[in-house]
Amino acid sequence: MILAFLATVAATQAPLASCPDVVTPQAFVCRAMKASAAGDTEAAAQSFEQAAGAQTEETEKARLWAAAGNMWIAANQPGKAALALDKALTGPGLQAEQRGEALLDRARAAEAQNDLKTARSKVTEAARTVSEDPFLWYFSAALAIRENDAVTAKAAIGRALTLEPNNPTVLFEAGHVYHFAGELNAARDYWNRASSADPNGKSGQAAREALKMLPAATTVQSKPAPTK
């Protein structure tokens, strides 16, 4: 998940064949965007941190720290992500949806560090401003499974399905939630739907693998009439 303001950064960043070799926020952002486009999320995170350090305007600084945190998550370094996101969330720099998305990323970093209490707290706070983001509820459902809370998991995945009823990733997670809850018929239904929605993709393949783990579906047969 890329924060919404990263798209804004990309849109405002002039396309350059090479980034200027100067120490300015704009130059560091240029390097970050080029690294991200090349798939080097660690270098992108480092450049966003350098941009934040060089930035004096507080709102832009917060956005750059949040961008760094997002890239550290993509680089599978949740500890560094947590530090960057905490800096982004300090003070009033991020507002409304941008703050909510940063809180969601902070929850993701906490969950990756097995700090489930902090993860749940940040999800709850994020929901105040980004309740229309299906990924919030997808993540909340997955977190609830780790918390061994089937009721919350089902409620959260229900919200995600309301927002994205045909999203194969959400459908796959719904199957996971209902399998966890012991409702195998519902799990089978969601995994079949995920497979149909994404026949050639990762979610569809994962759903087909999950279906293999389920016992064969049973059918209800009517009791034969007694013979006379």
MIDOSE-1310 file (N, C-alpha, C; in nm, 2 decimals, decimal comma, always signed):
residues 228
mila	+0,08/-0,12/+0,00/+0,00/+0,00/+0,00/+0,09/+0,12/+0,00; +0,06/+0,21/-0,10/+0,14/+0,34/-0,11/+0,05/+0,45/-0,05; +0,11/+0,53/+0,03/+0,03/+0,64/+0,09/-0,02/+0,73/-0,02; -0,14/+0,79/+0,00/-0,19/+0,88/-0,10/-0,10/+0,99/-0,14
flat	-0,04/+1,05/-0,04/+0,05/+1,17/-0,08/+0,17/+1,13/-0,16; +0,21/+1,00/-0,16/+0,32/+0,96/-0,24/+0,28/+0,98/-0,39; +0,16/+0,96/-0,42/+0,11/+0,98/-0,56/+0,12/+1,13/-0,59; +0,09/+1,21/-0,49/+0,11/+1,36/-0,51/+0,25/+1,40/-0,53
vaat	+0,34/+1,34/-0,45/+0,48/+1,36/-0,47/+0,53/+1,33/-0,61; +0,48/+1,21/-0,66/+0,52/+1,16/-0,79/+0,47/+1,26/-0,90; +0,35/+1,30/-0,88/+0,29/+1,39/-0,98/+0,35/+1,52/-0,99; +0,40/+1,57/-0,88/+0,47/+1,71/-0,88/+0,61/+1,70/-0,91
qapl	+0,67/+1,58/-0,90/+0,82/+1,57/-0,92/+0,84/+1,57/-1,07; +0,92/+1,67/-1,12/+0,95/+1,68/-1,26/+1,02/+1,56/-1,31; +0,99/+1,49/-1,42/+1,06/+1,38/-1,47/+1,20/+1,42/-1,51; +1,30/+1,35/-1,45/+1,44/+1,38/-1,48/+1,51/+1,26/-1,52
ascp	+1,60/+1,27/-1,62/+1,69/+1,16/-1,66/+1,78/+1,12/-1,54; +1,82/+1,22/-1,47/+1,91/+1,20/-1,35/+1,87/+1,31/-1,25; +1,90/+1,28/-1,12/+1,86/+1,37/-1,01/+1,98/+1,46/-0,99; +1,96/+1,59/-0,95/+2,06/+1,68/-0,93/+2,15/+1,64/-0,81
dvvt	+2,28/+1,66/-0,82/+2,37/+1,62/-0,71/+2,38/+1,74/-0,61; +2,27/+1,77/-0,54/+2,27/+1,87/-0,45/+2,19/+1,82/-0,32; +2,22/+1,90/-0,21/+2,15/+1,86/-0,09/+2,03/+1,94/-0,06; +1,92/+1,90/-0,13/+1,79/+1,97/-0,11/+1,68/+1,87/-0,10
pqaf	+1,57/+1,91/-0,04/+1,46/+1,81/-0,02/+1,42/+1,76/-0,16; +1,41/+1,85/-0,26/+1,36/+1,81/-0,39/+1,46/+1,70/-0,46; +1,59/+1,72/-0,44/+1,68/+1,63/-0,49/+1,67/+1,49/-0,43; +1,65/+1,49/-0,30/+1,64/+1,37/-0,23/+1,51/+1,29/-0,27
vcra	+1,40/+1,37/-0,28/+1,28/+1,31/-0,33/+1,29/+1,25/-0,47; +1,36/+1,32/-0,55/+1,39/+1,27/-0,69/+1,46/+1,13/-0,68; +1,56/+1,12/-0,59/+1,63/+1,00/-0,58/+1,54/+0,89/-0,52; +1,46/+0,93/-0,42/+1,36/+0,84/-0,36/+1,27/+0,78/-0,47
mkas	+1,21/+0,87/-0,55/+1,12/+0,82/-0,65/+1,18/+0,73/-0,75; +1,30/+0,76/-0,79/+1,37/+0,68/-0,89/+1,41/+0,54/-0,83; +1,45/+0,54/-0,70/+1,48/+0,41/-0,63/+1,35/+0,33/-0,62; +1,24/+0,40/-0,58/+1,11/+0,32/-0,57/+1,07/+0,26/-0,70
aagd	+1,08/+0,34/-0,81/+1,05/+0,29/-0,94/+1,13/+0,17/-0,99; +1,25/+0,17/-0,94/+1,35/+0,06/-0,97/+1,33/-0,06/-0,87; +1,24/-0,05/-0,78/+1,21/-0,16/-0,68/+1,31/-0,16/-0,57; +1,39/-0,06/-0,55/+1,49/-0,05/-0,44/+1,42/+0,02/-0,32
teaa	+1,34/-0,04/-0,25/+1,26/+0,03/-0,14/+1,35/+0,07/-0,03; +1,46/+0,00/+0,00/+1,55/+0,05/+0,11/+1,61/+0,18/+0,07; +1,66/+0,19/-0,05/+1,72/+0,32/-0,09/+1,62/+0,43/-0,10; +1,50/+0,39/-0,14/+1,39/+0,49/-0,14/+1,36/+0,54/+0,00
aqsf	+1,36/+0,45/+0,10/+1,33/+0,49/+0,23/+1,44/+0,58/+0,28; +1,57/+0,55/+0,26/+1,68/+0,63/+0,30/+1,67/+0,77/+0,24; +1,64/+0,78/+0,11/+1,63/+0,91/+0,05/+1,52/+0,99/+0,10; +1,40/+0,93/+0,13/+1,29/+1,00/+0,19/+1,33/+1,06/+0,33
eqaa	+1,41/+0,98/+0,40/+1,45/+1,03/+0,53/+1,55/+1,15/+0,52; +1,63/+1,14/+0,42/+1,72/+1,25/+0,39/+1,64/+1,37/+0,35; +1,54/+1,35/+0,27/+1,46/+1,46/+0,23/+1,39/+1,53/+0,35; +1,34/+1,44/+0,44/+1,27/+1,49/+0,56/+1,37/+1,57/+0,65
gaqt	+1,49/+1,52/+0,66/+1,59/+1,59/+0,74/+1,63/+1,73/+0,68; +1,62/+1,74/+0,55/+1,66/+1,87/+0,48/+1,54/+1,96/+0,47; +1,42/+1,91/+0,50/+1,30/+1,99/+0,48/+1,27/+2,08/+0,61; +1,24/+2,20/+0,59/+1,21/+2,29/+0,71/+1,06/+2,31/+0,73
eete	+0,98/+2,30/+0,62/+0,84/+2,31/+0,64/+0,78/+2,19/+0,71; +0,71/+2,21/+0,82/+0,67/+2,10/+0,90/+0,57/+2,00/+0,84; +0,48/+2,05/+0,76/+0,38/+1,96/+0,70/+0,45/+1,87/+0,60; +0,54/+1,93/+0,51/+0,61/+1,85/+0,42/+0,71/+1,76/+0,48
karl	+0,77/+1,80/+0,59/+0,86/+1,71/+0,67/+0,78/+1,59/+0,72; +0,66/+1,61/+0,77/+0,58/+1,49/+0,82/+0,55/+1,40/+0,71; +0,51/+1,45/+0,59/+0,48/+1,37/+0,48/+0,60/+1,29/+0,43; +0,71/+1,35/+0,44/+0,83/+1,28/+0,39/+0,87/+1,17/+0,49
waaa	+0,86/+1,19/+0,62/+0,88/+1,09/+0,72/+0,78/+0,97/+0,70; +0,66/+1,00/+0,67/+0,56/+0,90/+0,65/+0,59/+0,82/+0,52; +0,64/+0,89/+0,42/+0,68/+0,82/+0,30/+0,80/+0,72/+0,33; +0,89/+0,77/+0,41/+1,00/+0,69/+0,45/+0,95/+0,56/+0,52
gnmw	+0,86/+0,58/+0,61/+0,81/+0,47/+0,69/+0,74/+0,37/+0,60; +0,66/+0,42/+0,50/+0,60/+0,33/+0,41/+0,70/+0,25/+0,33; +0,81/+0,31/+0,29/+0,91/+0,24/+0,21/+0,99/+0,14/+0,30; +1,01/+0,17/+0,43/+1,07/+0,08/+0,52/+0,98/-0,05/+0,54
iaan	+0,85/-0,03/+0,54/+0,76/-0,15/+0,55/+0,78/-0,23/+0,43; +0,79/-0,17/+0,31/+0,81/-0,25/+0,18/+0,94/-0,32/+0,18; +1,04/-0,26/+0,25/+1,17/-0,32/+0,26/+1,18/-0,42/+0,37; +1,07/-0,45/+0,44/+1,07/-0,55/+0,55/+1,16/-0,51/+0,66
qpgk	+1,15/-0,39/+0,69/+1,23/-0,34/+0,81/+1,13/-0,26/+0,90; +1,05/-0,33/+0,97/+0,94/-0,26/+1,05/+0,99/-0,18/+1,16; +1,11/-0,21/+1,22/+1,16/-0,13/+1,32/+1,20/+0,01/+1,27; +1,26/+0,02/+1,16/+1,29/+0,15/+1,10/+1,16/+0,22/+1,06
aala	+1,07/+0,14/+1,01/+0,94/+0,20/+0,97/+0,87/+0,27/+1,09; +0,87/+0,20/+1,20/+0,81/+0,25/+1,32/+0,87/+0,38/+1,36; +1,00/+0,39/+1,36/+1,07/+0,51/+1,40/+1,03/+0,63/+1,31; +1,03/+0,60/+1,18/+1,00/+0,71/+1,08/+0,86/+0,75/+1,09
ldka	+0,77/+0,66/+1,11/+0,62/+0,69/+1,12/+0,59/+0,76/+1,25; +0,66/+0,73/+1,36/+0,64/+0,80/+1,48/+0,68/+0,95/+1,47; +0,79/+0,97/+1,39/+0,83/+1,11/+1,36/+0,72/+1,18/+1,28; +0,67/+1,11/+1,18/+0,56/+1,17/+1,10/+0,44/+1,21/+1,18
ltgp	+0,41/+1,12/+1,28/+0,28/+1,14/+1,35/+0,30/+1,24/+1,47; +0,42/+1,28/+1,50/+0,44/+1,38/+1,60/+0,40/+1,52/+1,56; +0,31/+1,58/+1,63/+0,27/+1,71/+1,58/+0,16/+1,71/+1,48; +0,12/+1,83/+1,43/+0,00/+1,84/+1,35/+0,03/+1,83/+1,20
glqa	+0,14/+1,79/+1,16/+0,18/+1,79/+1,02/+0,09/+1,72/+0,93; +0,05/+1,60/+0,97/-0,05/+1,51/+0,89/-0,19/+1,53/+0,95; -0,28/+1,55/+0,86/-0,42/+1,57/+0,89/-0,51/+1,47/+0,81; -0,63/+1,45/+0,87/-0,73/+1,38/+0,80/-0,68/+1,24/+0,74
eqrg	-0,71/+1,22/+0,61/-0,68/+1,09/+0,55/-0,53/+1,06/+0,56; -0,44/+1,16/+0,54/-0,30/+1,14/+0,54/-0,26/+1,09/+0,68; -0,31/+1,14/+0,78/-0,28/+1,09/+0,91/-0,33/+0,95/+0,93; -0,45/+0,93/+0,89/-0,51/+0,79/+0,90/-0,43/+0,69/+0,83
eall	-0,38/+0,72/+0,71/-0,30/+0,62/+0,63/-0,16/+0,60/+0,70; -0,11/+0,70/+0,76/+0,02/+0,69/+0,83/+0,00/+0,60/+0,96; -0,12/+0,62/+1,03/-0,15/+0,54/+1,14/-0,17/+0,39/+1,10; -0,23/+0,37/+0,99/-0,24/+0,23/+0,94/-0,11/+0,17/+0,91
drar	-0,02/+0,25/+0,85/+0,12/+0,20/+0,83/+0,19/+0,17/+0,96; +0,16/+0,26/+1,06/+0,22/+0,24/+1,19/+0,17/+0,11/+1,26; +0,04/+0,08/+1,23/-0,01/-0,05/+1,28/+0,05/-0,17/+1,21; +0,08/-0,15/+1,08/+0,14/-0,26/+1,01/+0,28/-0,29/+1,06
aaea	+0,35/-0,18/+1,09/+0,49/-0,20/+1,15/+0,48/-0,26/+1,28; +0,39/-0,22/+1,37/+0,38/-0,29/+1,50/+0,34/-0,43/+1,49; +0,25/-0,47/+1,40/+0,21/-0,61/+1,38/+0,33/-0,69/+1,34; +0,41/-0,64/+1,25/+0,53/-0,71/+1,20/+0,63/-0,73/+1,31
qndl	+0,63/-0,64/+1,42/+0,71/-0,66/+1,53/+0,65/-0,74/+1,65; +0,53/-0,80/+1,62/+0,46/-0,87/+1,71/+0,41/-0,79/+1,83; +0,39/-0,66/+1,81/+0,33/-0,57/+1,91/+0,18/-0,55/+1,87; +0,10/-0,65/+1,91/-0,03/-0,65/+1,86/-0,12/-0,55/+1,93
ktar	-0,08/-0,52/+2,06/-0,16/-0,42/+2,13/-0,15/-0,28/+2,06; -0,02/-0,24/+2,03/+0,00/-0,12/+1,96/-0,07/-0,12/+1,82; -0,06/-0,23/+1,75/-0,12/-0,24/+1,62/-0,27/-0,22/+1,63; -0,34/-0,28/+1,72/-0,48/-0,26/+1,74/-0,52/-0,12/+1,77
skvt	-0,44/-0,06/+1,86/-0,46/+0,08/+1,90/-0,45/+0,17/+1,78; -0,35/+0,15/+1,69/-0,34/+0,24/+1,57/-0,44/+0,22/+1,47; -0,49/+0,09/+1,46/-0,60/+0,06/+1,36/-0,73/+0,13/+1,41; -0,75/+0,13/+1,54/-0,87/+0,20/+1,59/-0,87/+0,35/+1,57
eaar	-0,75/+0,40/+1,59/-0,73/+0,55/+1,56/-0,74/+0,58/+1,41; -0,69/+0,50/+1,33/-0,69/+0,52/+1,19/-0,83/+0,52/+1,13; -0,92/+0,43/+1,19/-1,05/+0,42/+1,14/-1,14/+0,54/+1,16; -1,09/+0,64/+1,24/-1,16/+0,76/+1,25/-1,16/+0,85/+1,13
tvse	-1,06/+0,83/+1,04/-1,04/+0,91/+0,92/-1,04/+0,83/+0,79; -1,01/+0,70/+0,80/-0,99/+0,63/+0,67/-1,08/+0,50/+0,68; -1,20/+0,52/+0,73/-1,29/+0,40/+0,74/-1,34/+0,36/+0,61; -1,32/+0,43/+0,50/-1,36/+0,39/+0,37/-1,25/+0,32/+0,29
dpfl	-1,14/+0,30/+0,36/-1,03/+0,23/+0,30/-1,05/+0,08/+0,32; -1,07/+0,00/+0,22/-1,09/-0,15/+0,25/-0,97/-0,22/+0,31; -0,85/-0,16/+0,28/-0,73/-0,23/+0,33/-0,73/-0,22/+0,48; -0,79/-0,11/+0,54/-0,79/-0,09/+0,68/-0,86/-0,21/+0,74
wyfs	-0,98/-0,25/+0,69/-1,06/-0,36/+0,74/-1,00/-0,49/+0,71; -0,94/-0,51/+0,59/-0,86/-0,63/+0,56/-0,75/-0,65/+0,66; -0,68/-0,55/+0,69/-0,57/-0,56/+0,79/-0,62/-0,59/+0,93; -0,73/-0,52/+0,96/-0,79/-0,54/+1,09/-0,84/-0,69/+1,11
aala	-0,89/-0,74/+1,00/-0,94/-0,88/+1,01/-0,82/-0,98/+1,03; -0,71/-0,95/+0,95/-0,59/-1,04/+0,97/-0,53/-1,02/+1,11; -0,53/-0,90/+1,16/-0,48/-0,87/+1,30/-0,57/-0,95/+1,40; -0,70/-0,94/+1,38/-0,79/-1,01/+1,48/-0,76/-1,16/+1,48
iren	-0,72/-1,22/+1,37/-0,69/-1,36/+1,37/-0,57/-1,39/+1,46; -0,47/-1,30/+1,45/-0,35/-1,31/+1,54/-0,39/-1,29/+1,68; -0,50/-1,21/+1,71/-0,54/-1,18/+1,84/-0,64/-1,29/+1,89; -0,66/-1,39/+1,81/-0,76/-1,50/+1,84/-0,90/-1,45/+1,87
davt	-0,94/-1,35/+1,79/-1,07/-1,29/+1,81/-1,15/-1,30/+1,68; -1,23/-1,41/+1,67/-1,31/-1,44/+1,55/-1,42/-1,34/+1,53; -1,48/-1,29/+1,64/-1,59/-1,20/+1,62/-1,54/-1,07/+1,55; -1,43/-1,01/+1,60/-1,37/-0,89/+1,54/-1,33/-0,92/+1,39
akaa	-1,27/-1,04/+1,37/-1,22/-1,07/+1,24/-1,34/-1,08/+1,14; -1,45/-1,14/+1,18/-1,56/-1,15/+1,09/-1,63/-1,01/+1,06; -1,63/-0,93/+1,17/-1,69/-0,79/+1,15/-1,60/-0,71/+1,06; -1,47/-0,72/+1,07/-1,38/-0,64/+0,99/-1,38/-0,68/+0,85
igra	-1,38/-0,81/+0,82/-1,37/-0,86/+0,68/-1,51/-0,83/+0,62; -1,62/-0,83/+0,70/-1,75/-0,79/+0,64/-1,74/-0,64/+0,59; -1,68/-0,55/+0,67/-1,66/-0,41/+0,62/-1,58/-0,41/+0,49; -1,47/-0,48/+0,49/-1,39/-0,48/+0,37/-1,47/-0,53/+0,25
ltle	-1,55/-0,64/+0,27/-1,63/-0,69/+0,16/-1,74/-0,60/+0,11; -1,79/-0,52/+0,20/-1,89/-0,42/+0,16/-1,83/-0,31/+0,07; -1,70/-0,28/+0,10/-1,63/-0,18/+0,02/-1,57/-0,24/-0,11; -1,53/-0,36/-0,11/-1,47/-0,43/-0,23/-1,52/-0,57/-0,24
pnnp	-1,64/-0,59/-0,28/-1,70/-0,72/-0,28/-1,64/-0,82/-0,38; -1,57/-0,77/-0,48/-1,52/-0,86/-0,58/-1,36/-0,86/-0,59; -1,30/-0,80/-0,48/-1,16/-0,79/-0,48/-1,11/-0,93/-0,44; -1,03/-1,00/-0,52/-0,98/-1,14/-0,49/-0,90/-1,15/-0,36
tvlf	-0,82/-1,04/-0,33/-0,74/-1,05/-0,21/-0,83/-1,04/-0,09; -0,93/-0,96/-0,09/-1,03/-0,95/+0,02/-1,11/-1,08/+0,03; -1,15/-1,14/-0,08/-1,22/-1,26/-0,08/-1,14/-1,38/-0,03; -1,01/-1,38/-0,06/-0,92/-1,48/-0,01/-0,91/-1,47/+0,15
eagh	-0,90/-1,34/+0,19/-0,89/-1,32/+0,34/-1,02/-1,36/+0,41; -1,13/-1,33/+0,34/-1,26/-1,37/+0,40/-1,26/-1,52/+0,42; -1,21/-1,60/+0,32/-1,20/-1,74/+0,34/-1,11/-1,78/+0,46; -1,00/-1,71/+0,48/-0,91/-1,73/+0,59/-0,98/-1,71/+0,72
vyhf	-1,06/-1,59/+0,72/-1,13/-1,56/+0,85/-1,23/-1,67/+0,88; -1,31/-1,71/+0,79/-1,42/-1,81/+0,82/-1,36/-1,95/+0,85; -1,25/-1,98/+0,79/-1,18/-2,10/+0,82/-1,13/-2,10/+0,97; -1,07/-1,98/+1,01/-1,03/-1,96/+1,14/-1,15/-1,97/+1,24
agel	-1,27/-1,92/+1,20/-1,39/-1,93/+1,28/-1,45/-2,06/+1,28; -1,40/-2,16/+1,20/-1,46/-2,29/+1,20/-1,58/-2,31/+1,11; -1,60/-2,21/+1,03/-1,72/-2,21/+0,94/-1,67/-2,25/+0,80; -1,65/-2,38/+0,78/-1,58/-2,43/+0,66/-1,66/-2,41/+0,53
naar	-1,79/-2,42/+0,53/-1,87/-2,39/+0,41/-1,85/-2,25/+0,36; -1,86/-2,15/+0,46/-1,84/-2,01/+0,42/-1,69/-1,99/+0,37; -1,60/-2,06/+0,43/-1,46/-2,05/+0,38/-1,45/-2,10/+0,24; -1,51/-2,21/+0,22/-1,50/-2,27/+0,08/-1,56/-2,18/-0,02
dywn	-1,68/-2,12/+0,02/-1,75/-2,03/-0,08/-1,66/-1,91/-0,11; -1,60/-1,84/-0,01/-1,51/-1,73/-0,04/-1,39/-1,77/-0,12; -1,33/-1,88/-0,09/-1,21/-1,92/-0,16/-1,24/-1,95/-0,31; -1,36/-2,01/-0,33/-1,41/-2,04/-0,47/-1,43/-1,91/-0,54
rass	-1,48/-1,81/-0,47/-1,51/-1,68/-0,54/-1,37/-1,61/-0,57; -1,28/-1,62/-0,48/-1,14/-1,56/-0,50/-1,08/-1,63/-0,62; -1,09/-1,76/-0,63/-1,03/-1,83/-0,74/-1,09/-1,79/-0,87; -1,23/-1,77/-0,87/-1,29/-1,73/-1,00/-1,26/-1,58/-1,03
adpn	-1,25/-1,50/-0,93/-1,22/-1,36/-0,96/-1,07/-1,33/-1,00; -0,98/-1,43/-0,97/-0,84/-1,40/-1,00/-0,78/-1,54/-1,05; -0,83/-1,59/-1,17/-0,79/-1,72/-1,21/-0,64/-1,73/-1,24; -0,57/-1,62/-1,27/-0,43/-1,63/-1,31/-0,34/-1,56/-1,21
gksg	-0,40/-1,51/-1,10/-0,32/-1,43/-1,01/-0,28/-1,50/-0,88; -0,21/-1,42/-0,80/-0,16/-1,48/-0,67/-0,28/-1,52/-0,58; -0,38/-1,43/-0,57/-0,49/-1,46/-0,47/-0,57/-1,58/-0,52; -0,59/-1,59/-0,65/-0,66/-1,71/-0,70/-0,58/-1,84/-0,68
qaar	-0,45/-1,83/-0,70/-0,37/-1,95/-0,67/-0,37/-1,99/-0,52; -0,36/-1,89/-0,44/-0,36/-1,91/-0,29/-0,49/-1,97/-0,25; -0,60/-1,92/-0,31/-0,73/-1,98/-0,28/-0,75/-2,12/-0,32; -0,69/-2,16/-0,44/-0,70/-2,30/-0,48/-0,62/-2,39/-0,39
ealk	-0,51/-2,34/-0,34/-0,42/-2,42/-0,25/-0,50/-2,43/-0,12; -0,56/-2,33/-0,07/-0,64/-2,34/+0,05/-0,76/-2,44/+0,04; -0,82/-2,44/-0,07/-0,93/-2,53/-0,09/-0,89/-2,67/-0,08; -0,77/-2,70/-0,12/-0,72/-2,84/-0,11/-0,71/-2,89/+0,03
mlpa	-0,70/-2,79/+0,13/-0,68/-2,83/+0,27/-0,82/-2,86/+0,33; -0,93/-2,82/+0,27/-1,06/-2,84/+0,33/-1,11/-2,99/+0,30; -1,19/-3,04/+0,40/-1,25/-3,17/+0,37/-1,35/-3,16/+0,26; -1,37/-3,27/+0,20/-1,47/-3,27/+0,08/-1,60/-3,22/+0,13
attv	-1,67/-3,14/+0,04/-1,80/-3,09/+0,08/-1,90/-3,20/+0,09; -1,98/-3,19/+0,19/-2,09/-3,29/+0,21/-2,22/-3,24/+0,16; -2,30/-3,33/+0,11/-2,43/-3,29/+0,06/-2,54/-3,35/+0,15; -2,65/-3,29/+0,18/-2,75/-3,34/+0,26/-2,84/-3,43/+0,17
qskp	-2,85/-3,55/+0,21/-2,94/-3,65/+0,14/-3,07/-3,67/+0,21; -3,17/-3,68/+0,14/-3,30/-3,71/+0,20/-3,31/-3,85/+0,25; -3,38/-3,87/+0,36/-3,39/-4,00/+0,42/-3,48/-4,09/+0,33; -3,44/-4,21/+0,29/-3,52/-4,29/+0,20/-3,66/-4,32/+0,27
aptk	-3,76/-4,32/+0,18/-3,89/-4,35/+0,23/-3,90/-4,50/+0,27; -3,97/-4,53/+0,38/-3,98/-4,67/+0,42/-4,05/-4,75/+0,32; -4,01/-4,88/+0,31/-4,07/-4,97/+0,21/-4,19/-5,03/+0,28; -4,30/-5,05/+0,20/-4,42/-5,11/+0,26/-4,42/-5,26/+0,23
